[in-house]
């Protein structure tokens, strides 16, 4: 168990007589040393996979994660191990356990792919006793997980505070039942521990230092934050609620018995991020959140203020405009009591600090910006009792803690505490439910049965084998002679898209196979509904010379999407150089490729074949993995069928594999992105974003919690990026203020991220090691045509 007493630094030079305030100092020591003994979770009945040390640990760990079933403990050895690609976890009830946060170290200093060290989309995940160092982006990100447990984990950027560090160390978003304890985060460029849009949260007994925000609870409900040490951050603990996000209305957070000292690190967040406004020297800051109780904390040496309570309306003074009509910016029912605040306000920092310093002398221990909802004011111009900000029984350097409010803007200071001389009933403790047991998942087929299915001889497609992952593409017999460019077996239908996903300039050939006698069901808006037993094959090649495709190409991979009874599964097969076979690559692969570009220049890249977990990360649908491309608006185009050009929707209908489709002229259609004669500039740009971004950036996708949704038909506004401030973006904002700044692509985060190939910045996150210059040019031209200014 971490004992923070070992890391206590030299005390701040107090400006007070020690004897009359010895009780206050003893109170602080009590908080510092009151770390509860939190036992590690144990996992009786779990299967244990023990990994030996070795330079190839990354690959064996990734293989263990892919092979894991619910109820698996993966034990890591002591040592420092290089990891070059994000580790993805999509199987529920998996534990990754090391030998200690200073003994088992996963170093991502040479990370090449993936936006974080670990990405978790599986329920019941547990991380124990290891370290993640120098991740390109976030340390560990949990997306939409029920049951997050982090115990004894260290996340650190070893170069110290820097804007280019990852935004978050431990980052649950959209999660339920979150426990983070006995952990350490150092150097995050946004927040060390950040819990966003989540419920039922306990953050305790952690040490956070040299982050912009030590701990941040954002747009979340039912959180207990206690017995943490926050030191040398910009701000110790933040409780925020922000606009333009899917989940709003943060409330019922308790911040208590924390030791917040010397939070003096200059703010190093990238410009444009909300946290960039937090002044160095902040103890606790409550921003636009409701029903928050801050009590029995010990704060010392925080140069701007001990406790601040403010409204997001404050940011409008710095050029931001709130564009969310459903957002409540006013903090209400805040209860600040029984805290000790010593030696604060000695060196106010940042814009907020300069305002406080100009208005108050000295700056107060507890500061309010004074914004209130005028519509809710009662008699005497005060809020009703149930909504008031209550402040009482706080101790400070001068005895009672000093209080000040700006009273709204322009500044109108006062120190009359009577409007805040009230109390609220104590908030209830978070009741963390007991962890759920892992589901029992049995292998439906033995290795011998899999071999028998895959090795079965016969003519035509080996449909019996589609229920298992065969070792070779040829085992399925989808193509004559295993040639993906030959006429497909059993009526397989080649198809193309008006605007496809860019994948490092690879060419793609797509074929869909439906079970005999079945059909897909048409939809105007969604991916078509395909029957169980459908296979979609997509073969990736690189032309030797883009100036002359007749010079041949190199076959790289064929990905299969197979619709099994349990849902769609994606499995990649990598081709041998001699094209003799494509071999199953569950863990993905990397292939060096070169070609001649259209301008005659030599180009090349280390092309990444995604692993099976990454396949599911993009192919996200209402029922799990889904295809992305087979939609009416992308298929509504002509295709060459054995020398005859025919509209794909009409051809599928005539072939009997699609039912319910209207005539092509009545079906929706997106234009060809790079054909200036096909649609307007805006239509082509939005078609490009639909295919390249919207599979994640939609209300049900992997990036749903960002509030940036890029479907082609969504009305333009903040949720499509127009004048939308960045959230959870960190250094990937590039220091810009908006996802799209109309008229200014060079100041738009969307273009900045499209123009990068760095792991923590680039978009899309996967299947991209090169910048798609032509796509960037298209979106840039579109943004340039937008009328300047933000509403």
VENNORCOR-V259759 format. One record per helix or strand. SS is the DSSP state (H for helix, E for strand). FROM is the first residue (numbers start at 1). LEN is the number of residues. If there is no record, write none. Layout:
ss=<SS,SS>
from=<FROM,FROM>
len=<LEN,LEN>
This chain:
ss=<H,H,E,H,E,E,E,E,E,E,E,E,E,E,E,E,E,E,E,E,E,E,E,E,E,E,E,H,E,E,E,E,H,E,E,H,E,H,E,H,E,H,E,E,E,E,E,H,H,H,E,H,E,H,E,H,E,E,E,E,E,E,E,H,E,E,E,E,E,H,E,E,E,H,E,E,H,E,H,H,H,H,E,H,E,E,H,E,H,H>
from=<4,19,47,57,72,79,85,94,104,113,125,131,138,146,154,168,176,184,191,199,207,213,221,229,235,251,259,274,282,290,298,305,312,332,340,350,366,374,377,379,383,385,389,395,399,403,414,417,447,463,472,473,479,480,488,489,493,507,520,527,529,535,545,549,553,567,582,589,602,612,620,624,631,632,638,644,648,658,664,681,704,718,722,730,738,740,745,748,749,773>
len=<4,15,4,11,4,4,5,4,4,8,4,3,6,6,3,6,6,3,6,6,3,6,6,3,6,6,3,4,6,6,3,6,7,6,3,10,3,3,1,3,1,3,4,2,2,3,1,4,8,5,1,4,1,3,1,3,3,7,2,1,1,9,1,3,12,9,3,8,8,7,2,2,1,4,4,4,7,2,3,12,3,3,1,4,1,1,3,1,6,12>
